[in-house]
Amino acid sequence: YQRRVHGGTCGDVFRVKILYQKRDMAFVQFRDASHALQAYNTIRDVVFFDNKLSVRHSRMREVPLPPQNGDEMYEGLTQDYTNSPLHRFANPNSKNAQHITAPSQTLHLANLPDGIEEEHVTQIFQNYGTVEHFKFFNNSRKMGLLRMDTTSNAITALVALHGEPLESLGLPANPDGRGLSISFAKSGGAPPPSAAVLPGLPGAAGLGLGLGANPMF
């Protein structure tokens, strides 16, 4: 089960529940309604693992945790990320919210280790598609911009690698232990659409997600 959640690029994800009998559908609980709204406006209809992602506002106010001895818990279909260190927007003074942008081919990389070369970065991301271009920031080699061949492949790389410990990627660890940080580059994509009127209950922090043509409810 992936511990990186794609929706976390536009809001803090607290819980995820994959439906037991419909594995291509899930409920996602965000920190609050504003995070859910931001995710709805940013990622609906994007192509995710070769399928269009359908996003609906859910009537479920909170994703319940399953019984400890239930099949859902055993299979890991419900995950609780409330205390995850990967939340991007937990600090109200952070500027991360100013850089939310729609998914695109261009990724912003941070927490790169000292001494890493461009070919090392390219090799890591080539596992998820063709890397068209990579460059370090002029004022810091701990950050860079990487462009994948498609937006879908950029999404796949972000889901697979965001938060990954550097040593697991064959790179020297950062002294502070921070893993690789990945987000969509503001210069590479359009800003997310403005707020829309959502179907369902106002103020809810939950979304229903589905892959392909299956209806959500």
C-alpha positions in Angstrom: 0.0 0.0 0.0 1.5 3.3 -1.0 2.2 5.7 1.9 2.3 8.7 -0.5 -1.1 10.0 -1.5 -1.4 11.9 -4.7 -4.2 14.1 -3.2 -1.6 15.3 -0.6 -0.2 17.6 -3.2 -3.2 19.9 -2.8 -4.4 19.1 0.7 -3.5 17.1 3.8 -4.9 13.6 3.6 -6.0 12.1 6.9 -7.6 8.8 5.9 -8.0 6.7 2.8 -10.5 3.8 2.4 -10.4 1.6 -0.7 -13.8 -0.1 -1.1 -13.6 -3.8 -0.3 -15.7 -5.0 -3.2 -14.8 -2.2 -5.7 -11.0 -1.8 -5.6 -11.0 1.0 -8.2 -13.0 3.3 -5.8 -12.0 5.0 -2.6 -13.0 7.6 0.0 -10.4 10.2 1.0 -10.7 12.3 4.2 -8.8 15.6 4.2 -7.8 17.9 7.1 -10.9 20.1 6.5 -13.4 21.1 3.9 -11.1 23.7 2.3 -8.4 21.0 1.6 -11.1 18.7 0.1 -12.3 21.5 -2.1 -8.8 22.3 -3.3 -8.2 18.7 -4.2 -11.5 18.5 -6.0 -10.7 21.5 -8.1 -7.1 20.4 -8.8 -7.2 16.7 -9.6 -10.6 15.8 -10.9 -10.5 14.2 -14.4 -6.7 13.9 -14.4 -5.3 10.7 -16.0 -4.0 8.5 -13.1 -2.3 5.2 -13.9 -3.9 5.2 -17.4 -7.4 5.9 -16.2 -9.3 9.1 -15.8 -9.8 10.0 -12.1 -13.4 10.7 -11.2 -13.8 12.8 -8.1 -17.0 13.5 -6.2 -17.8 15.3 -3.0 -18.8 12.6 -0.5 -21.7 12.5 1.9 -19.4 10.7 4.4 -18.1 13.2 6.9 -15.4 10.9 8.2 -13.7 7.7 7.0 -14.3 5.1 9.7 -11.5 2.8 10.8 -12.4 -0.9 10.3 -12.5 -3.5 13.1 -9.0 -4.6 14.1 -9.8 -8.2 13.2 -11.7 -7.4 9.9 -10.7 -8.3 6.4 -10.3 -4.6 5.5 -7.7 -4.1 8.2 -5.9 -7.3 7.3 -5.6 -6.3 3.6 -4.7 -2.7 4.4 -7.6 -1.2 2.5 -8.1 1.6 5.1 -5.1 3.7 6.1 -4.8 6.4 8.7 -2.4 9.3 7.9 -3.5 11.7 10.6 -0.1 11.8 12.2 2.0 11.4 9.0 5.1 13.5 8.8 4.5 14.0 5.1 1.7 16.5 5.5 2.6 19.5 3.3 0.2 22.1 4.9 0.2 21.3 8.6 2.1 24.5 9.3 -0.3 27.4 8.9 2.7 29.7 8.2 4.0 27.6 5.4 4.1 29.0 1.9 3.3 25.6 0.4 -0.3 26.4 -0.2 0.7 29.3 -2.5 2.4 26.9 -4.8 -0.5 24.5 -5.4 -0.9 23.9 -9.1 -2.7 21.5 -11.4 -0.8 18.3 -12.4 1.6 18.7 -15.2 4.7 17.1 -16.8 7.1 19.3 -14.7 8.0 18.3 -11.2 9.7 20.4 -8.5 12.2 18.3 -6.5 13.6 19.3 -3.1 15.8 17.7 -0.4 18.3 16.5 -3.0 21.5 15.3 -1.3 24.8 17.2 -1.6 27.0 16.1 -4.5 24.3 14.5 -6.6 24.6 14.8 -10.4 22.0 15.3 -13.0 22.4 11.8 -14.4 21.7 10.3 -10.9 18.3 12.1 -10.8 17.4 11.1 -14.3 18.1 7.5 -13.7 15.8 7.4 -10.7 12.9 8.9 -12.7 13.4 6.9 -15.8 11.7 4.0 -14.1 8.5 5.8 -14.5 8.7 7.2 -18.1 11.0 9.2 -20.3 12.8 12.2 -18.6 12.8 15.0 -21.1 14.9 17.4 -19.1 16.3 18.1 -15.6 18.1 21.1 -14.2 19.2 22.2 -10.8 18.2 25.6 -9.4 20.8 28.3 -10.0 21.0 29.1 -6.3 20.7 25.6 -4.8 21.6 22.1 -6.0 19.3 20.7 -3.4 16.3 21.6 -5.6 15.6 21.1 -9.3 12.9 20.9 -12.0 12.3 17.7 -13.9 10.1 17.3 -16.9 8.6 13.9 -17.8 7.2 12.9 -21.2 3.6 12.9 -20.0 1.6 14.3 -17.1 0.4 10.7 -16.3 4.0 9.5 -15.9 4.8 12.6 -13.8 1.9 11.7 -11.5 3.1 8.1 -11.3 6.6 9.2 -10.4 5.3 11.6 -7.7 3.1 8.9 -6.1 6.0 6.4 -6.1 8.8 8.7 -4.9 7.5 11.5 -2.8 8.8 11.1 0.8 11.0 8.1 -0.2 14.2 7.9 2.0 17.2 8.9 -0.1 19.2 5.8 0.9 16.5 3.5 -0.6 17.1 5.3 -3.9 20.8 4.6 -3.7 21.6 8.2 -2.7 23.4 9.5 0.4 21.0 10.3 3.3 20.4 13.9 4.3 21.8 14.7 7.8 18.3 15.7 8.9 16.8 12.4 7.6 14.4 14.1 5.2 13.3 12.1 2.2 12.8 13.2 -1.4 10.1 15.9 -1.7 8.2 16.2 -5.0 5.4 18.5 -6.1 4.1 19.8 -9.4 6.0 22.8 -10.5 4.0 26.0 -10.6 5.8 27.1 -13.8 4.9 23.8 -15.5 1.2 23.7 -15.1 -1.9 25.8 -15.0 -3.2 27.1 -11.6 -6.1 24.9 -10.3 -9.6 26.0 -11.3 -11.4 28.4 -9.1 -13.8 27.1 -6.4 -16.9 25.3 -7.8 -20.2 24.4 -6.3 -19.9 20.8 -5.2 -22.5 18.1 -5.3 -23.2 16.6 -1.8 -23.1 18.1 1.6 -21.5 21.5 2.1 -18.5 21.7 4.5 -17.6 18.0 4.3 -13.9 17.1 4.3 -14.4 13.9 2.3 -14.1 13.0 -1.4 -15.1 9.9 -3.3 -12.6 8.8 -5.9 -13.0 6.3 -8.8 -10.9 5.1 -11.7 -12.4 4.6 -15.2 -16.0 4.9 -16.2 -17.6 3.5 -13.0 -20.1 5.8 -11.3 -19.1 6.9 -7.9 -22.5 6.6 -6.1 
